[in-house]
């Protein structure tokens, strides 16, 4: 199937084809839900989506590879090295992820500032562990979530001006990210991070100390349950807004996005 996908996407160079295969394997191994949804895309679209996933995964591994003994300074150096390579104008055929994502960005004319915004949020993860309010969290999600939706739009296609679909693509990226935050509260606490607005948690009597107590003890607390239920309600509202944009996508892309919408939102 991957041969058919690469042929349909017009990728014929042997080394570049292997780069896309590598990204596809990353997606299949680490992003199972997302990977399953991509099976509903046209074969010609799939390699580009896998490349975008591969790049996001690349940065994420620099930040959170628990098997690495790299300290914050070393992770920052590696992230800056990744950014420098991405923007230096070379094709980086020796690096499969960079080769594939750079080819994808050129092929679909994805604005490079979107990748810059993404990397800016990844840098935040090196030092920022808490978000005092929704505005601060939204600032982080600009690069970690909204731009992912915007990167996808040129690949998915739209039935009208792309600008009309952009707010909904941003909203869907945000909704997916908020779902991940809620699913991964415990995992994030193990990395000393809380991706929930502190002031909204405080309204239910929840703070970092209580969350850490739940994490370490393996027990829950009614205040935490209430706070998380409120976060679920907010996230559902973002999904309701994002759903409006599916009809603005090219018809061939709607089944994939609808499937991802259902898998993440339920």
C-alpha positions as CSV (number, residue, x, y, z in Angstrom):
1,X,0.0,0.0,0.0
2,X,2.8,2.5,0.8
3,X,4.2,2.0,-2.7
4,X,0.8,3.0,-4.1
5,X,0.6,6.0,-1.8
6,X,4.0,7.3,-2.8
7,X,3.3,6.8,-6.5
8,X,0.0,8.6,-6.2
9,X,1.8,11.5,-4.3
10,X,4.4,11.8,-7.1
11,X,7.3,10.8,-4.9
12,X,9.7,8.8,-7.1
13,X,13.1,9.4,-5.7
14,X,14.3,6.3,-3.9
15,X,15.8,8.0,-0.9
16,X,12.9,10.4,-0.5
17,X,10.5,7.4,-0.7
18,X,12.3,5.8,2.2
19,X,12.1,9.0,4.2
20,X,8.3,9.0,3.8
21,X,8.2,5.3,4.7
22,X,10.1,6.1,7.9
23,X,7.5,8.8,8.9
24,X,4.7,6.4,8.1
25,X,6.2,3.9,10.5
26,X,6.5,6.5,13.2
27,X,2.8,7.4,12.7
28,X,1.7,3.8,12.8
29,X,3.7,3.1,15.9
30,X,3.1,6.2,18.0
31,X,-0.1,7.8,16.7
32,X,-2.4,4.9,16.3
33,X,-5.7,6.8,16.4
34,X,-4.4,9.4,14.0
35,X,-2.9,6.8,11.7
36,X,-6.2,4.9,11.5
37,X,-8.0,8.1,10.5
38,X,-5.5,8.8,7.7
39,X,-6.5,5.5,6.0
40,X,-9.6,7.4,5.0
41,X,-7.6,10.0,3.0
42,X,-6.8,9.6,-0.6
43,X,-3.5,7.7,-1.1
44,X,-1.9,10.8,-2.6
45,X,-2.5,12.7,0.7
46,X,-1.3,10.2,3.2
47,X,2.5,10.6,2.8
48,X,2.4,14.3,3.5
49,X,0.3,13.8,6.6
50,X,2.7,11.2,7.9
51,X,5.6,13.6,7.3
52,X,3.9,16.3,9.4
53,X,3.3,13.7,12.1
54,X,6.9,12.6,11.9
55,X,8.2,16.1,12.4
56,X,6.0,16.7,15.4
57,X,7.1,13.4,16.9
58,X,10.7,14.3,16.2
59,X,10.4,17.4,18.3
60,X,8.4,15.6,21.0
61,X,11.1,13.0,21.4
62,X,13.7,15.7,21.9
63,X,11.6,17.0,24.8
64,X,10.3,13.9,26.4
65,X,12.5,10.9,25.6
66,X,12.6,9.3,29.0
67,X,15.4,6.9,27.9
68,X,17.7,9.8,27.4
69,X,19.8,11.3,30.2
70,X,20.0,14.7,28.4
71,X,19.4,17.6,30.7
72,X,17.4,20.7,29.8
73,X,20.3,22.5,28.3
74,X,21.1,19.6,26.0
75,X,17.5,19.2,25.0
76,X,17.4,22.9,24.2
77,X,20.5,22.5,22.0
78,X,19.0,19.6,20.1
79,X,15.8,21.6,19.5
80,X,17.7,24.6,18.2
81,X,19.7,22.3,16.0
82,X,16.4,20.9,14.6
83,X,15.1,24.4,14.0
84,X,18.4,25.5,12.3
85,X,18.3,22.5,10.0
86,X,14.7,23.0,9.1
87,X,15.2,26.7,8.0
88,X,18.7,26.4,6.4
89,X,17.3,25.8,2.9
90,X,19.0,22.3,2.5
91,X,17.0,19.2,1.6
92,X,18.6,17.1,4.4
93,X,18.4,13.8,2.5
94,X,20.4,12.3,5.3
95,X,17.6,12.9,7.8
96,X,14.4,11.0,6.9
97,X,12.0,13.1,8.9
98,X,13.4,16.4,7.8
99,X,13.7,15.3,4.2
100,X,10.0,14.3,4.1
101,X,8.6,17.3,6.0
102,X,10.6,19.8,3.9
103,X,9.5,18.1,0.7
104,X,5.9,18.2,2.0
105,X,6.1,21.9,3.0
106,X,7.5,22.8,-0.5
107,X,5.0,20.6,-2.3
108,X,1.9,22.0,-0.6
109,X,3.3,25.5,0.0
110,X,2.8,25.3,3.7
111,X,3.8,28.6,5.3
112,X,7.1,28.1,7.1
113,X,6.1,30.5,9.9
114,X,3.7,27.7,11.1
115,X,6.7,25.5,11.8
116,X,8.4,28.4,13.5
117,X,5.3,28.8,15.8
118,X,5.3,25.1,16.5
119,X,8.9,25.1,17.5
120,X,8.4,28.1,19.7
121,X,5.8,26.2,21.7
122,X,8.2,23.2,22.0
123,X,10.8,25.5,23.5
124,X,8.2,26.5,26.1
125,X,8.0,22.9,27.2
126,X,11.6,23.1,28.3
127,X,10.9,25.6,31.0
128,X,7.2,26.2,31.5
129,X,5.4,23.7,33.7
130,X,2.2,25.5,34.6
131,X,-0.3,27.9,33.0
132,X,-2.0,30.5,35.2
133,X,-5.0,31.0,33.0
134,X,-6.7,30.1,29.7
135,X,-5.0,32.9,27.9
136,X,-1.6,31.6,28.8
137,X,-2.6,28.1,27.8
138,X,-4.0,29.4,24.5
139,X,-0.6,31.1,23.8
140,X,1.1,27.7,24.1
141,X,-1.5,26.0,22.0
142,X,-1.1,28.4,19.2
143,X,2.1,26.6,18.3
144,X,1.3,23.1,19.7
145,X,-2.2,22.8,18.3
146,X,-3.6,25.5,16.1
147,X,-0.8,25.5,13.6
148,X,-1.1,21.7,13.2
149,X,-4.6,22.3,11.9
150,X,-3.3,25.0,9.6
151,X,-0.5,22.8,8.3
152,X,-3.0,20.2,7.4
153,X,-5.3,22.5,5.4
154,X,-3.3,22.6,2.2
155,X,-3.2,18.9,2.1
156,X,-6.8,18.3,2.9
157,X,-8.1,21.0,0.5
158,X,-11.1,23.3,0.9
159,X,-14.2,23.9,-1.2
160,X,-13.8,27.7,-0.9
161,X,-11.2,30.2,0.3
162,X,-8.8,28.5,2.6
163,X,-9.1,31.5,4.9
164,X,-12.7,30.7,5.6
165,X,-11.7,27.2,6.9
166,X,-8.7,28.3,9.0
167,X,-10.5,29.3,12.2
168,X,-12.1,25.9,12.3
169,X,-8.9,24.1,11.5
170,X,-7.3,26.0,14.5
171,X,-10.3,25.0,16.7
172,X,-10.0,21.3,15.8
173,X,-6.3,21.3,16.5
174,X,-7.0,22.9,19.8
175,X,-9.8,20.4,20.6
176,X,-7.5,17.4,19.9
177,X,-4.8,19.0,22.1
178,X,-7.3,19.6,25.0
179,X,-8.4,16.0,24.7
180,X,-4.8,14.9,25.0
181,X,-4.3,17.1,28.0
182,X,-7.3,15.6,29.8
183,X,-6.3,12.0,28.9
184,X,-2.7,12.5,29.9
185,X,-3.0,14.4,33.2
186,X,-1.2,11.7,35.1
187,X,1.6,11.3,32.5
188,X,2.1,15.0,32.3
189,X,2.4,15.2,36.1
190,X,5.2,12.6,35.9
191,X,7.0,15.2,33.8
192,X,6.2,17.9,36.3
193,X,3.8,19.6,33.9
194,X,0.2,20.7,34.3
195,X,-1.6,21.7,31.0
196,X,-4.8,22.9,32.8
197,X,-5.4,26.6,33.7
198,X,-4.6,27.1,37.3
199,X,-7.3,29.7,37.9
200,X,-10.0,27.4,36.6
201,X,-8.8,24.5,38.7
202,X,-8.7,26.8,41.8
203,X,-12.4,27.5,41.3
204,X,-12.9,23.9,42.5
205,X,-10.3,24.0,45.2
206,X,-7.7,22.2,43.1
207,X,-4.1,23.2,42.9
208,X,-0.8,21.5,41.8
209,X,-0.2,20.1,45.2
210,X,-3.5,18.2,45.2
211,X,-3.0,17.0,41.7
212,X,0.5,15.7,42.7
213,X,-1.0,14.0,45.7
214,X,-3.5,12.2,43.5
215,X,-0.7,11.3,41.1
216,X,1.6,9.9,43.8
217,X,-1.0,8.1,45.9
218,X,-3.0,6.7,43.0
219,X,-6.1,8.0,44.6
220,X,-8.6,10.6,43.4
221,X,-10.5,13.4,45.0
222,X,-14.0,14.8,44.3
223,X,-12.7,18.3,43.8
224,X,-10.4,17.0,41.0
225,X,-13.2,15.1,39.4
226,X,-15.4,18.2,39.4
227,X,-12.6,20.3,38.0
228,X,-11.8,17.8,35.2
229,X,-15.6,17.5,34.4
230,X,-15.6,21.3,33.9
231,X,-12.6,21.0,31.6
232,X,-14.4,18.3,29.6
233,X,-17.3,20.7,29.1
234,X,-15.0,23.5,27.8
235,X,-13.4,21.0,25.4
236,X,-16.8,19.8,24.1
237,X,-17.6,23.5,23.3
238,X,-14.4,23.7,21.2
239,X,-15.4,20.6,19.4
240,X,-18.8,22.0,18.6
241,X,-17.2,25.0,17.0
242,X,-14.6,22.9,15.1
243,X,-17.3,20.7,13.7
244,X,-18.6,23.5,11.6
245,X,-15.4,23.5,9.5
246,X,-15.7,19.9,8.3
247,X,-18.2,20.9,5.6
248,X,-15.6,23.5,4.3
249,X,-13.1,20.8,3.5
250,X,-12.7,19.1,0.2
251,X,-15.3,16.2,0.1
252,X,-12.6,13.5,-0.2
253,X,-11.0,14.7,3.1
254,X,-14.2,14.9,5.2
255,X,-14.4,11.2,6.1
256,X,-10.9,11.3,7.6
257,X,-11.5,14.4,9.6
258,X,-14.9,13.2,10.7
259,X,-13.4,9.9,11.9
260,X,-10.6,11.7,13.8
261,X,-13.3,14.0,15.3
262,X,-15.3,11.1,16.5
263,X,-12.3,9.1,17.8
264,X,-11.0,12.0,19.8
265,X,-14.2,13.6,21.0
266,X,-15.9,10.5,22.5
